Amino acid sequence: MSPITNISRRQAALQQAVPRQCLSRGPQIRHSKWVDGKNFVPTTVRFQPPATKFHADFDLDENSTPFEIVQYFWDGIVQEICVETNRYAEIIKRNNVKSMPSWKPLDREEFYKFMALSALMGIVQKSTIKDYWSTDELLSTPIFSKVMARDR
């Protein structure tokens, strides 16, 4: 069988499965009938909202804005990142007493500063990470050193 015959058969099969109004590009698809004579009636699924808006432990209610909802969950994630980072640092310090002598525990405020500087690095692009904290007049971007020390 030739490839052209296969294409013709596929096109004929597709035309049988498409409503006539779609083939004629007519605007009335609402009451379309399938070529094989059967009516197409889609079933609609009605949305059932939950019985309560939020879990009782949440500090949110039906008046909370979308930003407050996202912030609630994001703050939990950031807190978990800080806890696990500090726990990992303690394990490293315990295994090697001389490593990270100036380590201070990470808190949420400092994590947000780190994220802001990381985002800014995507806008202000430099050759190396050290260049962001450079004091050279040609390379200087003072906001980085004002927000956080390079080695932090």
C-alpha positions as CSV (number, residue, x, y, z in Angstrom):
1,M,0.0,0.0,0.0
2,S,1.4,3.4,-0.9
3,P,2.0,6.2,1.6
4,I,-0.5,8.4,-0.2
5,T,-3.2,5.8,0.3
6,N,-2.4,5.6,4.1
7,I,-2.7,9.4,4.3
8,S,-6.0,9.4,2.5
9,R,-7.4,6.7,4.8
10,R,-6.2,8.6,7.9
11,Q,-7.8,11.8,6.7
12,A,-11.1,10.0,6.0
13,A,-11.1,8.5,9.5
14,L,-10.4,11.9,11.0
15,Q,-13.3,13.5,9.1
16,Q,-15.7,10.8,10.5
17,A,-14.8,11.7,14.1
18,V,-15.2,15.5,13.7
19,P,-18.6,17.3,13.9
20,R,-19.8,18.7,10.6
21,Q,-19.9,22.3,11.9
22,C,-16.2,22.0,12.8
23,L,-15.4,20.9,9.2
24,S,-17.4,23.8,7.7
25,R,-15.9,26.2,10.3
26,G,-19.4,27.2,11.4
27,P,-19.8,29.1,14.6
28,Q,-22.5,26.8,16.0
29,I,-20.7,23.9,17.6
30,R,-23.0,23.8,20.6
31,H,-25.6,21.4,19.1
32,S,-23.3,19.6,16.7
33,K,-24.0,16.1,15.6
34,W,-21.3,13.6,14.9
35,V,-21.0,12.3,11.4
36,D,-21.9,8.7,12.6
37,G,-25.3,10.0,13.7
38,K,-24.8,10.0,17.5
39,N,-25.3,13.1,19.5
40,F,-22.4,14.4,21.6
41,V,-23.5,15.7,25.0
42,P,-20.5,16.4,27.3
43,T,-21.1,15.8,31.0
44,T,-20.3,18.7,33.3
45,V,-18.7,18.2,36.6
46,R,-19.7,20.6,39.3
47,F,-17.0,21.8,41.7
48,Q,-17.7,20.9,45.3
49,P,-15.8,23.3,47.7
50,P,-14.5,21.8,50.9
51,A,-16.6,22.0,54.0
52,T,-14.1,24.3,55.7
53,K,-11.8,26.8,54.0
54,F,-8.6,26.0,55.8
55,H,-7.3,23.7,58.4
56,A,-7.9,24.9,62.0
57,D,-4.2,25.2,62.7
58,F,-3.7,27.6,59.8
59,D,-3.5,31.3,60.6
60,L,-5.7,32.1,57.6
61,D,-9.4,32.6,56.9
62,E,-11.7,33.4,54.0
63,N,-10.6,37.0,54.0
64,S,-6.9,36.1,53.5
65,T,-5.4,37.4,50.3
66,P,-3.6,35.1,47.8
67,F,-0.3,36.7,48.8
68,E,-0.9,35.9,52.5
69,I,-1.7,32.3,51.7
70,V,1.5,31.9,49.6
71,Q,3.5,33.7,52.3
72,Y,2.2,31.4,55.0
73,F,3.4,28.3,53.2
74,W,6.6,29.9,51.9
75,D,7.6,31.0,55.5
76,G,7.2,27.4,56.6
77,I,9.5,26.2,53.8
78,V,12.1,28.9,54.6
79,Q,12.0,28.1,58.3
80,E,12.6,24.4,57.5
81,I,15.6,25.4,55.2
82,C,17.1,27.4,58.0
83,V,16.7,24.6,60.6
84,E,18.2,22.0,58.3
85,T,21.1,24.3,57.2
86,N,22.0,24.9,60.9
87,R,21.7,21.2,61.7
88,Y,24.0,20.3,58.8
89,A,26.5,23.0,59.9
90,E,26.6,21.5,63.4
91,I,27.3,18.0,62.0
92,I,30.2,19.4,59.9
93,K,31.6,21.3,62.9
94,R,31.3,18.2,65.1
95,N,33.2,16.1,62.6
96,N,35.9,18.7,62.0
97,V,36.3,21.1,64.9
98,K,38.5,23.5,62.8
99,S,36.1,23.8,59.9
100,M,33.8,26.8,59.8
101,P,35.2,28.6,62.9
102,S,33.1,31.7,62.4
103,W,29.8,30.0,61.6
104,K,26.7,31.7,62.9
105,P,23.3,30.1,62.7
106,L,21.2,31.0,59.7
107,D,17.9,32.8,60.3
108,R,15.0,33.7,58.0
109,E,16.0,37.3,57.6
110,E,19.5,36.4,56.5
111,F,18.0,33.7,54.1
112,Y,15.8,36.3,52.5
113,K,18.8,38.6,52.0
114,F,20.7,35.7,50.4
115,M,17.8,35.0,48.0
116,A,17.6,38.7,47.1
117,L,21.3,38.9,46.3
118,S,21.1,35.6,44.3
119,A,18.3,37.1,42.2
120,L,20.2,40.3,41.8
121,M,23.2,38.3,40.5
122,G,21.0,37.3,37.6
123,I,20.4,40.9,36.7
124,V,23.9,42.3,37.4
125,Q,26.2,39.7,35.8
126,K,29.9,39.5,36.6
127,S,32.7,37.1,35.8
128,T,33.1,35.6,39.2
129,I,31.3,35.5,42.5
130,K,34.1,37.6,44.2
131,D,33.5,40.4,41.7
132,Y,30.1,41.2,43.3
133,W,31.9,42.2,46.5
134,S,34.8,43.9,44.7
135,T,35.9,47.4,45.9
136,D,37.5,48.2,42.5
137,E,35.8,51.4,41.1
138,L,35.3,49.7,37.7
139,L,33.6,46.6,39.2
140,S,32.0,47.8,42.4
141,T,28.4,47.1,43.2
142,P,28.2,48.3,46.8
143,I,24.8,46.8,47.6
144,F,26.2,43.3,47.9
145,S,28.7,44.2,50.6
146,K,26.1,46.3,52.4
147,V,23.7,43.5,52.6
148,M,26.0,40.5,53.4
149,A,29.7,39.7,53.8
150,R,31.1,37.8,50.9
151,D,32.3,34.8,53.0
152,R,29.0,34.5,54.8
